[in-house]
């Protein structure tokens, strides 16, 4: 990402990546499954905690990403490769469809506060794409304006997440199970492609393959 010039293209690209990296889609099905036995108030509480945890983690990653890369002697390319591998594992599970049976009493067995943090906030809401983009952006921002742009977009996506997950019962009434399964599989395939692109871009950043091939 080139933050030297802030234009519509940069904003659109960053917003799209953050919608994939910390938007509601990946967390939606796991949220519905894990909270199915809870009442509406508890679901909303889990949603609020999940979004708060995710956005705080995202902002901390953005604030400290560049420092962490220097301390650990890793590059943006290495972060992209690692993010691509982890995302591929998550995406392939989505693409495979609902092949696992879930415990019918799951909602009664879990602690709402715990599932809101893990796995719902991380790695479902704030997933490997979001983590990778925020760490790389941390090292590439060149001005207060570019840093403010990233923070503003993170908060914008978080606000969208908040609306979705605190009103999940109302939204679930309009969601057909078959449509959710199909969208999960399709999105899993698309995310696998994103994972491959992250991996290839990371290899390009590391100089292992030509950068022209990586983009």
Long-range contacts (C-beta under 8 A, 24 or more apart in sequence): 1-136, 1-137, 1-140, 2-140, 3-137, 3-140, 3-141, 3-142, 3-143, 3-146, 3-149, 4-142, 6-145, 6-146, 6-149, 10-149, 11-149, 11-153, 14-133, 14-137, 14-149, 14-150, 14-153, 15-153, 15-156, 15-157, 17-129, 17-130, 17-133, 18-130, 18-133, 18-153, 18-154, 18-157, 19-157, 19-160, 20-127, 20-129, 20-130, 20-191, 20-194, 21-126, 21-127, 21-128, 21-129, 21-130, 21-131, 21-132, 21-133, 21-134, 22-54, 22-55, 22-58, 22-125, 22-126, 22-127, 22-130, 22-154, 22-157, 22-158, 22-161, 23-157, 23-160, 23-161, 24-125, 24-160, 24-161, 24-164, 24-165, 25-187, 26-90, 26-94, 26-124, 26-125, 26-127, 26-187, 26-191, 27-120, 27-124, 27-125, 27-161, 27-165, 28-164, 28-180, 29-180, 29-184, 30-119, 30-120, 30-124, 31-120, 31-124, 31-165, 31-168, 32-168, 32-172, 32-180, 33-102, 33-106, 34-106, 34-107, 34-110, 34-115, 34-120, 35-107, 35-112, 35-115, 35-168, 36-106, 36-107, 37-105, 37-106, 37-107, 37-108, 38-107, 38-112, 40-169, 42-112, 43-168, 43-169, 44-165, 44-166, 44-167, 44-168, 45-112, 45-116, 46-112, 46-115, 46-116, 46-120, 46-165, 47-116, 47-162, 47-164, 47-165, 47-166, 47-168, 48-162, 48-165, 48-166, 49-112, 49-113, 49-116, 49-117, 49-121, 50-116, 50-117, 50-120, 50-121, 50-125, 50-161, 50-165, 51-121, 51-125, 51-158, 51-161, 51-162, 51-165, 51-166, 53-116, 53-117, 53-121, 53-122, 54-121, 54-122, 54-125, 54-126, 54-158, 54-161, 55-154, 55-155, 55-158, 55-161, 57-121, 57-122, 57-126, 58-126, 58-130, 58-134, 58-154, 58-158, 59-151, 59-154, 61-131, 61-134, 61-135, 61-138, 62-134, 62-135, 62-137, 62-138, 62-147, 62-150, 62-151, 62-154, 63-138, 64-138, 65-134, 65-135, 65-136, 65-137, 65-138, 65-139, 66-138, 66-139, 68-135, 69-135, 69-138, 69-139, 75-205, 75-206, 76-135, 76-136, 76-139, 76-140, 76-202, 76-205, 77-201, 77-202, 77-203, 77-204, 77-205, 77-206, 77-207, 78-202, 78-205, 78-206, 79-132, 79-135, 79-136, 79-202, 80-132, 80-136, 80-198, 80-199, 80-201, 80-202, 80-205, 81-198, 81-199, 81-202, 81-203, 81-206, 82-132, 82-202, 83-128, 83-129, 83-131, 83-132, 83-195, 83-198, 83-202, 84-128, 84-132, 84-195, 84-196, 84-197, 84-198, 84-199, 84-200, 84-201, 84-202, 85-195, 85-199, 86-123, 86-128, 87-127, 87-128, 87-129, 87-132, 87-191, 87-194, 87-195, 87-198, 88-192, 88-195, 88-196, 88-199, 90-123, 90-127, 90-128, 90-191, 91-188, 91-189, 91-191, 91-192, 91-194, 91-195, 92-188, 92-192, 93-188, 94-184, 94-185, 94-187, 94-188, 94-191, 95-185, 95-188, 95-189, 95-191, 95-192, 96-185, 96-188, 97-181, 97-184, 97-185, 98-181, 98-184, 125-161, 128-195, 129-191, 129-194, 129-198, 132-198
